[in-house]
Amino acid sequence: CYPTEETNIQKSNFSSYEEFSWVFFVSVIGFAIMIYLTSYALDKYKHQSKPTQSNLQRRESMKRRAKNYTVDKMGERSVYSFFLGKNWCGWMIALAILGVQLWVLFVFVIGAEQDLSDDKSDFMFTWKCFRDEEMCSNDANLDATGWIIFGILMTSHLLPDIINGTKMVV
């Protein structure tokens, strides 16, 4: 009863959203690396002459302005502001958060597949009732991964309020 026409992703010669997502993220990372290497090469080319005191002061001033601009646009309270520092512990925290966010994203991408013939697809009714049986069966795909993601999202959303509330009481 559900039309089985190709999705736009399948028309683009990708077998699934998961494959498209991997290609997309690898492309974004590759593009970011290319921009970094180009920027690094241009910076080295511009500053290959002997540095003078005024050039050093100007470069330091530009670095400070660039860092302030980045923090202003990113937000001081963002976990990604740890990437601007030189502390390896801050980098580990930011990388761990980034990894968890990518993991959650891929769980949602895999769950978004529109293959209704697959019993693991999230696009389905969870209850199956057969005409020749009195009882219905629940085929919900609730597993530990979903509950872990739910716990992470709720904790990250509610923890600041809980901490602030505890500080007010104590």
N, C-alpha and C positions, 0 to 999 in steps of 0.2 A: 504494500500500500504506500510505501515511501518511494519517491522517484530516485532512481539510481544513476543520475547523470553525473558527469565528471565535475569536480570542483575546479575553481580557478588554479589552485595549486597543482592538481593533477594535469590540467591542460598545459601547465608550464613544465611538464616532464619531471615533476617531483612525485615520488610515490606517496608521501605523507607530509603532514605539517611538521612532524619531527625532523624529517630530512631537510625540509625547507629552512627550519629554524637553525639547524646546525650550519648549513651553508651560509645563511644570513649572518650569524654571529661570527663565523670564521672570516667572512668578508669584512665585517665591521672592524674586527681586531686587526686584520691585515691592512686595512685602510688607515687605521690609527697608527700602526707601526710605520707605514710609509710617510705619513705626515710628520711623525716624530723624527725620522731619519732625515727627511728633507729639511725640517726646521733646524736640526742639529748641524747639518752640513752648511746651510746658509749662515748660521750663527758663527761657525768656525771660519767661513770665508770672509765674512764682514770684519771679524776681529782678529785677523791674522797678523796685523801690524803690532808693533810693540805698544803695550798699553801705557797710556799716560795717566797722571793722577786725575785729570778731569774726565777722561774716558771711563776710568774705574768708578768714579763717583756717579757718573751718568748711568752706567750699567747697574750699579747697586740701587739707584733711585728707580730705574725702570723695573728691576726685579721686585722691589717693595710694592710699587704701584700694581704690577701684574698679580702679585700674591693677594693684595688687598682687594683687587677687582674680583679675583677668583673666589675668595672667601665671601665677599659680598653677594656674588651671584649664586654660590653653592649654599651658603648659610653656615653660620658659625656652629650651629647645633647639629649639623649633618655629620654622619659617621664618615662620609667621604672626605671631610676636611682632614682626616688622619693621613690621607695620601699626600698632603702638602708638607707634612713634617718629615723629620729624618729619624724618628724613633721607630725601630723595627717592630716593637710591640703594637704601636698604633697601626702600622701597615698590616700586621697579622689580623688585627681586629677588623679592619676595613675589608681585607681580602676574604675573611671568614663570612662577614655579612654579605658581601657580593656573591660568594659561592652559594650561600643559603638562598638568596634571592633568585639566582639562576636555576637552582634545583627546583624551587617552588614554581617558577615559570615553566620549566619543562614538564612538571607534573600536570599543569594545566594544559599545556600544548598537546601532550599525549592524550589527555582526557577529552580534548576537543575534536578528535577524529570523528568524521561523520560516516562511519561504517556501521549501519544499523544491523548488519548481519552478524557482527562480532558481539558476543555477550559481554565483553569488557568495555564496550563503548559507553560513555556517559550519556549519550543521546538515546535513551530508552526509558520505558516504564520499568519501575523496579519490581512490580508485582506481575506475575504470570498466572493467569487463571485458565485452566484447560476446561473445555466443555464437558468432558466425561469424568471430571473429578470434582469433589465437593470442596476440597481445600486448595488454596492458592499458595504459591511459593514466592518468597521474597528473594530476588536476585540482585539486591543492592551490592555494589562493589565497595563496601566500607571496609577499609583495612587500616593497618597501623600508620601507613604513610599519610593518609588523609587526616587522621587524628593528630599526628605530629605537626603537620602544617597548620592545622587549626590551633593547636597549642602555641606554636611560634607566633602566629598572627595575633592571637588574643593577648599573649604575654607582652609582645612588643607594643601593642596598642594601650594596654591597661597599666603596665608597670610604672610609667611616669606618674600617673595619677595615684597609684597605690603608695609610691615612695613619698610624693608630696603630702598625701593625707597622713601618712605615718609621721612625717616630720612635724606636722601641725599638732598632732596629738601628743607627741613626746616633747 
